[in-house]
């Protein structure tokens, strides 16, 4: 009986990580280090660095965080896929947000994985992505289905909510957007109804969870 030699073995799946938190990258590295069929070839700490590494190394699978400085993971995914349509990228996130998931899928991500599920799902997700299969965490899929009945916010409503998240009053929001304070109130009432929120703070919390707003939106704008 013929035995399998090192020459017969398939080359390992090359993996790149992109995340701005060193401890998180180290955690992924430790998990991949124990797998004979995987090899970590690069660790990027920003979206632009991920594009540069991908261009030079062409990893089989990229694990891409959404929230990163310089360029977010979804925009980086779109840029990489524009150059290499066959690139297999798994988006990693802390949130189950349906807007994030929709944007990631639209950008061509091969998977969408919650960071809280990495220990259980990471290796299977990497192997599935390498095999050309798409993986979406069950919690994310449920979130997507659960939000289908909700009406999307308009562009103006998102603008109003973003400014409210930054701590601006209705009056200041109106001045900034060149609309009346009463119009701001109408938009905010619509936002609360569409999100099923009880007040502005609740609306911001729900918008963050769904990916409608980013954490950066909660900072007070510099209108000097």
N, C-alpha and C positions, 0 to 999 in steps of 0.2 A: 504493500500500500504506500502510495506516494505521500510524503509529509510536506506540510506547508513551510516554505522557506521565507526569509526576509524579502527575497526578490519577488515572491508571489503576493505579498501583502500589499493592499492598497495604500497609497500615501495618506498621511494623516490629513484631517480636515483643518485647514489653516484658518485661524480665527483672529479677528481684530476687535478690541474693545474701544469704545469712545465714551468717556465719562469724566467729569471734572473733579470727582472725588477720589483721591488716591486709595483710600481704604476700600472703597467699593471695587475699584479695578483690581486691587490685591486679592479681594475675596473671590472674584471671578477667576483670577489667575490660579488660585489655590485649587479651585474645583476642576479646572481644565487640566492641571498638572497631573492629576491621577488617571487621566484617560489616555490610553495608548493610541487611540484613533484621532486625537485632536492635538493641535499645536498652536499655542498663542504666539502670534508673530508681531503684534504691535499693540501699543496702548496709547490712544490719543486722549487729550484732555479738553478738546474743543471741536466744534463742528468743522472748522476750516482745517485743523490738523488732521481730522479723520479723512477729509477729502484728499489731502496731500499724501497721507500714508496709503490710502487705497490706490491712488494713482501709481505709487511706486511698488506696492507689494501685491496688489490684486488678491486679497484674502478670499477664501471660499465663502466665509460667513462673517458679517460684521454685526456686533452687538452695540447698538446706538442708543445712548441716553437722549431724552427729549430736551431737558433743561440744561443747556450748556452756554458758557460765555461765547462771545464772538459770533456764533451762528448756532441756532438750535438744531436738534437732531433731525427733525422732519425736513427742514430746508436742506440740511446736509445730505439726507437720504435722496431728496429730489435731485440735487446736484450730481451725486454719484451715479444715480440711475440714468441721468441724462447722458453721461459719458459711457457708462457700462450698463445697458438695459438688463443684462443677465445677472447683475450684482444681487446677492442675497443678503438682505439686511433685516435684522430683528430689532424692533424698537423696544426699548426698556423704559418703564415709567413707574412713578409712585402712584399715579392716579388711574382710575378706571374711566376717566373722562371720555365721553362719547365723541366729542369734537376732536380730541387728540387722536382717537382711534380712527375716525373717519379720515382725518388728514394723513395719518400714517399709511393707511390702506391706499388712499388716492395717490400717495407719493411712491407706491410700489413696494412697501415693506412686505417681507415674507412672513413676518410674525409680529405680534404685539404682546409683550410679556410684562407682567407686574413684577417689580423688584422684590416684593414680599414672597413671590413664588419661585425665586431663582433656584433655591436649593432643591426643590422638587421637580421643576420643569425645565431648567436650563439645558441640560444635556440632551433631553429628548427634542427640545425646540431647535437646538443647533443641528442635530442630525436630520430632523425633518426639513429644515431650511436647505441644508446641503443636498437633500434628496429631491428638492424642487417642490416640497409641500408647504402649504401656508398654515401657520399655527396662530390661533388667537385664544388667549386665556379665557376659560369659561366665564370668569367674573366680568371680563371686558365684553364678551359676547352678550351676556345677560344685560349689562348696562346699555349696550347698543339697542337691544330689543326693547328694553324698558323705556327708552327715551323716544322711540319712534312716534308716539302719540303726542309728544310735546311740540308746539309750534316754535320754529326757529326765531331768534331775535333778529330784528332788522339791523342794518349797519348803524343807524342813528341810535337805536336802543343800546347797542354795544358801546357806542361812544359815551352815552350818558352813564351807563353802568361803570365803565372804566374810570371816568372822572369821579364818580361817587366812591368807587373803591379807593381812590387816592385821597379821600377825605374832603372833597369839595362840596360846598352847599349847593342847593338848587339854584340860588341866585348866581353864584360864581360859574356854575356849569352853563347857565343860560348866557352869561356874558361871553364866555369862552367860545361857545358854539353859535353865538349871534342869534339866539332864539329867546323867547320870553320865559320867565320863570314858570308860568302856568303850563307852557308847552313841555318843559322839563318834567313837571309833575305828571303830565299825561303819559309821557314816555316811561317814567319810572313805574307808574301804575300798571302799564302794559307789561313791563319787565317782570314785576312781581307775579302777575297773573300767568305769564307764560312759563316761568320757572317754578311756580307753585311755592313762592317764598312768602314769608310772613312780614318781612321788613327788609330794609336795604342791606343790613349786615348779613342776613340769611341769604339774600339774593347773591351777594358777592361770594359767600361760601359755596353756594351751589354752582355758581359760574366757574369758580376755580376747580371744583371737583369734575365738572363736565368739560373742562378745557376751553371754555369760552373766554376766560381771562387767564393771564399769566400772573405769577407772583409779583413780577416787576410792575404790573398795573396798580398794585396796592400802595405804591410809593407816591407821595405828594408830588405833583408836577412842578417843574421850575418855570414859573411864568414871569420871571423878573424881566 
